[in-house]
Amino acid sequence: MRAVLALLLALIVALAPAGAPGPAWAQDAAAEAAIDYDAWEQDAQRAETVLEAGRASNQALERLRSDIADWRSRFLAAQSANQSRIETLRGQISALGPPPEEGATEAPEIADRRAELNDQLARLQAPGIAAVEAHSRADGIIREIDETIRSRQASEKLQLFPSPLAPTTWPEGFALLTRGIETIWGEVGSAWGNPVRRADLRDNLPLILLYLVVAVAFLVRGPAVFRMLAQRLQGRGSEQARRLAAFALSLGQVVLPVGGMFLFVQAIEASGMTGPLVGALIAALPAAAFAVFAARWLSGLLFGQPGGAGGLLPEVEAGGQGRFLVNMLGLLVAGEVLRVAFMGEIRPAPPVAAQSVWGAPLVAVASILLYRIGVMLRRLHAETDEGELLFRDRIARLLGTATLVVAALGLVLTAVGYVPAANATVWPMILSLALVGVLILLQQLVEDGYAVLTGAHEAAKDQLIPVLIGFALFLVAIPAFALIWGARVADLSEIWTRAREGVQLGETRISPEVFLTFVIVFAVGYTATRLLQGALRASILPKTRMDKGGQNAISSGVGYLGIFLAALIAVSTAGIDLSSLAIVAGALSVGIGFGLQTIVSNFVSGIILLIERPVSEGDWIEVGGQMGIVKSISVRSTRIETFDRTDVIVPNADLVSGTVTNWTRSNLNGRLVLNVGVAYGTDTRRVDTILREIAEAHPLVVISPPPSVTFEGFGADSLDFTIRAILRDVNFILSVRNDINHEIARRFTEEGIEIPFAQRDIHLRNPEALRAAFAPAAAAAATTPAKAAETAEAPPAPMATDTAAPPPRPDEDDL
């Protein structure tokens, strides 16, 4: 970004007239010299005098604050005057070396040059230093103005009025009503008695009638027309498309009536029959109409229309009750708008007792309705499959609890007499609930629009983009919430100004502009790195003779280097000075070294794997008892896919420091070892020949070196032979083993060669003892079949106490 700006400045200088100053730093110095510090001193002294007197109104203080804020913005811009030239001079001074120590001398040429550069540096720094001092003074004045205004607002809101429940205050309220009616009647009568105004009325009568006709049409027929159009959309298109169209048409139910009320106000003002109080009441009618019709519109979309489609809050019981409460709150807000307009224009100013009497009923009724809404919000109890409340419902319950608290607080404050505090609490809560309802509608609008654009009608709510847009809408609404709860526009502009100024870290000021520059440059560098990686993988490296592991190593190395360079360039372009963070980084590096030593070890091991390439992607390795194919090597770990199709994540440090068997590192050749046993008495030379022929006949067995067959020895059950053969591709070792085993079984069957299995012969030394022991059992088995059947059908005899001793068992030593 700085390079682009520098290029534009160079182009402007090149195209400038001959008389214009050339260097950009000279133009900056001239611009900063144009700041009139004498005028600033006068404005600053005037502001400080006004603040000391403390008699200026809030409006006057706001105007004074605006003037001082303009000065502060100019001073902030002047702080960076001659910055590029100052950096150049500092580099020149640094190139001269450190200044000589006390008592030491240096060459006269260097000393003169150092003094000259220091003088230039002091002159160039002077405007910036003056701007810093003036900026600090302006900032202090603005803070003092803000504190004064906030203190006055707090005092006004905490003012204690006479309790509206006291009967002694009611006559004051009645007297104020009488005086207001008399004032309105007097203003209308005075205007009618003025011949000039009557003449204006006659001249403007056609226009007035036109305004009134259109206003009545908008007020009476406008909402009905749009409701009829919305009903005709039922059953057409998808559900999301119908909701979008219905939402667009529903806006007419607010725009037309409010526009009609605005035309009605224009007709009254064109008649000329108004005074200050009547004019204030008439001017407040559009805002009051907006409150009424917006509440009606919002209640219909949230809770559904009577006899029509459901709203966005189907979990709330008694949707008709919700519509009633919201519409009533809209009427109360409209009444409050008219009350404020009435109280602000009636002269003389009404007494506090009258203000308490006329302000308390509206806020008390609004508190009762708020309480009902709070109870209704706490009824939201839709649960997930795990039995937990949805996040939306938890927020609704929290909002309902806050509404209940505000409603109770409003009633208590009104009864005690703190009517301004009750007004400052209840009405903002009502507007906040309305804004939350609007956010719910906008979120649904975003989901429906996304569903229509992408075609994901059912899964639109689960997509990330609508959720992110909804979160952005909430962030955008935060200033609106702040304004509703009493924040001034100046407060929000002050926050934005502070954010733009940023935070000073050493010689660098971190601001949103700096951060945005860093993000943009880094994003460009990151994208370029990924594009270069893609080009290497797809176009350049596959055309070389490099193996796949080397290609992946080069591609990964380019990625790491590109990201590192992108970060450095972004830091340099944004002007972030990291030297001030060197001490902090040095202190943190010790703790990071101990806490993250395993991660650092794996990272370094990953770099070693990419450079040495003992293991590459696609290799068949065995490590830690796990065998599989290397699928990817990342900065921290390596992913291995086993032959069971499961992924094993192995830390890179284990591959570097542990024992790893790489079956396919240098080539794909590998040795097959197969053991075979034959029965004793078989011709061993014939077996050797058959096994050698079988091994040499397989196509994946190499001829040089040829396979070997060895007679290993005399086993317990067989004569043992071993086949050793080198395979062209060790990845097929299992299939080769399977083929050779099948061929061995077939050839041995043809040749009559027996493959033995384990057998054992048992020899009895005393068979006579066994015969004597089992003779009774043999005699019983030799009985007739009928006797055997009777014995089988008869129940078992009870055990006798005196039984013959069993025959003696043969001694184990006799077996």
Secondary structure as UniProt FT lines:
FT   HELIX           2..15
FT   TURN            18..19
FT   HELIX           24..33
FT   HELIX           37..53
FT   HELIX           58..78
FT   TURN            79..82
FT   HELIX           83..95
FT   TURN            102..103
FT   HELIX           108..157
FT   TURN            164..165
FT   HELIX           167..169
FT   HELIX           170..192
FT   HELIX           195..203
FT   HELIX           205..232
FT   TURN            233..235
FT   HELIX           239..250
FT   HELIX           252..271
FT   HELIX           276..283
FT   HELIX           285..303
FT   TURN            306..307
FT   TURN            314..315
FT   HELIX           319..345
FT   HELIX           352..377
FT   TURN            378..379
FT   TURN            385..386
FT   HELIX           391..416
FT   HELIX           419..454
FT   TURN            457..459
FT   HELIX           460..462
FT   HELIX           464..484
FT   TURN            485..486
FT   HELIX           489..501
FT   STRAND          503..505
FT   TURN            506..507
FT   STRAND          508..510
FT   HELIX           512..535
FT   HELIX           536..540
FT   HELIX           541..543
FT   HELIX           548..574
FT   HELIX           579..581
FT   HELIX           582..595
FT   HELIX           597..612
FT   TURN            617..618
FT   STRAND          620..623
FT   TURN            624..625
FT   STRAND          626..633
FT   STRAND          637..642
FT   TURN            643..644
FT   STRAND          647..651
FT   HELIX           652..657
FT   STRAND          660..662
FT   TURN            663..664
FT   STRAND          670..678
FT   TURN            680..681
FT   HELIX           684..697
FT   TURN            699..700
FT   STRAND          708..714
FT   STRAND          719..727
FT   HELIX           730..732
FT   HELIX           733..751
FT   HELIX           767..781
FT   HELIX           785..793
FT   HELIX           812..814
//
